[in-house]
Each structure stands twice: as C-alpha cells, then as structure tokens.
C-alpha cells in the first residue's frame, strides 16, 4: 500500500473553481493508476475520475465530465483534480486512491487517503 495525503479542499461558491492535490509516498508512483472518488452526505461513495499510470488515459464520471480534469506529475508523485463550474451537488468528501496498474474505474483500489472536504454553496 501507499500513503496518500489530499489537500486543497475548501468552501467555494457555485460556478467557482477548486483544485485538489494528492501526494503519494512511494518510489514507484509511475506504476500506480490514480483516481478520485467522493462521498456526499447520505449518499454512497462514487467514482469521480481516474488517470492511468502513464497519464495518457483518463476516465470521468458523467456527472463531472467537461468540468473536472485529472492529471498527474510523476516527478512530484502527485495527482491533481482541477474542478471548474462547481455545483452544490459536488459537495462531498473527496478521496484519493491508488492501485498498481489499477483499473480506471477505481475497482479494488487498495490505498486511499483520509479525504478532503469540498463544499459548494449556492
């Protein structure tokens, strides 16, 4: 497993932007598929976005497609989630996940961070 630390959450107005970061403690970061999931109050945890180990391939939930961008910096062992045009329904705790050559839907990911709160006010 790899240790993951998210940062960048906060409060933003609807229509605004926010960027999340996730730093991974591993010497083999470039082998990991990285992704983000979220859990809103009273709802199941859901997939948000994922990026392949090389950064060449990404996958997004339909609800965020066109608004969120996931990308990684393999030199900094960090994955990012840039969120534009935020909506109140994006309010959730966002979790960073990692798995060695994992699937782009985050299935069976073995490592997760503690989460960072994102709140979007209307």
Secondary structure, DSSP 8 states (H G I E B T S, - for coil): --EEEEE--EEEETT--EEEEEEEE-S-GGGEEEEEEEE-TTS--EEEEEE-TTSS-EEE-TTTTTTEEEEEETTTTEEEEEE-S--GGG-EEEEEEEEET--TT-TT--EE---EEEEEE-
